[in-house]
């Protein structure tokens, strides 16, 4: 799915009004200062569609900016333009840049998006989602996108993309990537297949959803045994220190909850403060 996010017409207008000093060439095509951002015509629509960021059914988004992407080795060089908000490789092609990914443990990764500048009809921007061991080695890359013919990467802009500023996204929910920060480390590997700035990365967006802990094979309370419809959720409350039951080794799942008990549940679950 390709969604244009940046106003090409607006960029052209700004370029016409700005002086030559506002264009940071650095061997790249002239891009006027201040053109990085969402497509103006779509900003209001995006704001209306912006999802909530709490709960197990809502998607939260983690953004990696171009300034956070570094070379994999010291031999790889890069440059930037548009107030350094666009980054591209200058002496290598492919996945020569990388950035660490820091997500909460236990969340399910569902979405990957690259925002970029692509003004080449032969080059593209590439990115792969890497799951590595705790030492940062033995990395496994998520399956390649069928539309990425140059390399088996997770996502790319495509060789035919000559849209200027745009974005591409892919669904990762079927890959069942559950973040385990104890055993693994996570990286986004990024690169361009041109060295002149005609393809450049702006940012990477990763979407994820919160999850309830898996159902354990044991029961804390006598009246909520393994197999009980609420067993998984009650055990999650216990593990999180939110509840200790109603006494006598029971949880009393059918008892009404008082306003005082509700206050305890919500405050502990959300980590609320009094100020």
ZIPE-V448063 format. One record per residue. N is the residue number from 1. RES is the residue in one small letter. PSI is psi in radians with two decimals (none if undefined). Layout:
n,res,psi
N,RES,PSI
N,RES,PSI
This chain:
n,res,psi
1,x,2.23
2,x,2.20
3,x,2.01
4,x,2.21
5,x,-0.20
6,x,2.46
7,x,1.80
8,x,-0.70
9,x,-0.74
10,x,-0.68
11,x,-0.72
12,x,-0.70
13,x,-0.74
14,x,-0.70
15,x,-0.63
16,x,-0.55
17,x,-0.48
18,x,2.77
19,x,3.02
20,x,-0.44
21,x,-0.39
22,x,-0.09
23,x,2.01
24,x,1.66
25,x,-1.10
26,x,0.74
27,x,0.08
28,x,2.89
29,x,2.56
30,x,2.14
31,x,2.14
32,x,2.53
33,x,2.37
34,x,0.19
35,x,-0.17
36,x,2.33
37,x,-3.13
38,x,2.73
39,x,2.16
40,x,-0.69
41,x,-0.35
42,x,-0.09
43,x,-0.72
44,x,-0.71
45,x,-0.75
46,x,-0.68
47,x,-0.67
48,x,-0.55
49,x,-0.09
50,x,2.15
51,x,2.90
52,x,2.81
53,x,0.31
54,x,2.74
55,x,2.91
56,x,-0.05
57,x,-0.06
58,x,2.53
59,x,2.27
60,x,2.71
61,x,2.37
62,x,2.23
63,x,2.29
64,x,2.03
65,x,2.75
66,x,-0.59
67,x,-0.25
68,x,-0.03
69,x,2.18
70,x,2.83
71,x,2.54
72,x,-0.67
73,x,2.83
74,x,-0.25
75,x,-0.36
76,x,2.31
77,x,2.76
78,x,2.93
79,x,3.05
80,x,2.76
81,x,3.12
82,x,1.02
83,x,0.61
84,x,0.35
85,x,-0.01
86,x,2.30
87,x,2.46
88,x,2.69
89,x,2.58
90,x,-0.27
91,x,0.13
92,x,2.93
93,x,2.83
94,x,-2.78
95,x,1.29
96,x,-0.05
97,x,2.79
98,x,2.81
99,x,2.41
100,x,2.66
101,x,2.17
102,x,1.82
103,x,2.74
104,x,2.49
105,x,2.46
106,x,-0.15
107,x,2.73
108,x,2.12
109,x,2.24
110,x,-0.24
111,x,2.46
112,x,2.28
113,x,2.46
114,x,2.31
115,x,2.36
116,x,3.05
117,x,2.12
118,x,1.89
119,x,0.49
120,x,2.42
121,x,0.15
122,x,-0.36
123,x,3.02
124,x,2.91
125,x,2.41
126,x,2.62
127,x,2.49
128,x,2.46
129,x,2.04
130,x,2.28
131,x,1.99
132,x,2.91
133,x,3.13
134,x,-0.31
135,x,-0.02
136,x,0.31
137,x,-3.04
138,x,0.96
139,x,2.47
140,x,2.25
141,x,2.49
142,x,2.69
143,x,2.54
144,x,2.65
145,x,2.25
146,x,-0.41
147,x,-0.07
148,x,1.64
149,x,-0.41
150,x,-0.57
151,x,2.71
152,x,1.14
153,x,2.90
154,x,-0.64
155,x,2.63
156,x,2.90
157,x,-0.40
158,x,2.54
159,x,-0.49
160,x,-0.02
161,x,1.95
162,x,0.73
163,x,-0.07
164,x,-2.14
165,x,2.25
166,x,-2.97
167,x,2.74
168,x,2.49
169,x,2.81
170,x,2.68
171,x,2.15
172,x,0.07
173,x,-0.56
174,x,-0.23
175,x,-0.17
176,x,0.91
177,x,1.78
178,x,2.12
179,x,2.18
180,x,1.61
181,x,-0.18
182,x,-0.72
183,x,-0.43
184,x,2.88
185,x,2.62
186,x,2.40
187,x,2.64
188,x,2.06
189,x,2.25
190,x,2.67
191,x,2.97
192,x,2.69
193,x,0.11
194,x,2.73
195,x,0.15
196,x,0.11
197,x,0.02
198,x,-0.30
199,x,2.29
200,x,2.57
201,x,2.40
202,x,-0.94
203,x,2.85
204,x,2.37
205,x,2.21
206,x,2.23
207,x,2.51
208,x,2.80
209,x,2.56
210,x,2.69
211,x,2.68
212,x,2.50
213,x,2.56
214,x,2.65
215,x,2.07
216,x,2.79
217,x,0.41
218,x,2.92
219,x,2.32
220,x,-0.61
221,x,2.52
222,x,-0.62
223,x,0.11
224,x,1.26
225,x,2.98
226,x,2.30
227,x,-0.24
228,x,2.47
229,x,-0.52
230,x,0.14
231,x,-0.86
232,x,-0.73
233,x,-0.63
234,x,-0.75
235,x,-0.58
236,x,-0.68
237,x,-0.71
238,x,-0.84
239,x,-0.54
240,x,-0.03
241,x,0.38
242,x,-0.53
243,x,2.66
244,x,0.22
245,x,-2.97
246,x,0.09
247,x,2.75
248,x,0.41
249,x,0.28
250,x,2.80
251,x,-0.41
252,x,1.07
253,x,-0.37
254,x,-0.04
255,x,2.55
256,x,2.68
257,x,2.24
258,x,2.90
259,x,-0.60
260,x,-0.77
261,x,-0.68
262,x,-0.70
263,x,-0.70
264,x,-0.83
265,x,-0.89
266,x,-0.73
267,x,-0.75
268,x,-0.72
269,x,-0.69
270,x,-0.12
271,x,0.75
272,x,2.69
273,x,2.84
274,x,-0.03
275,x,none
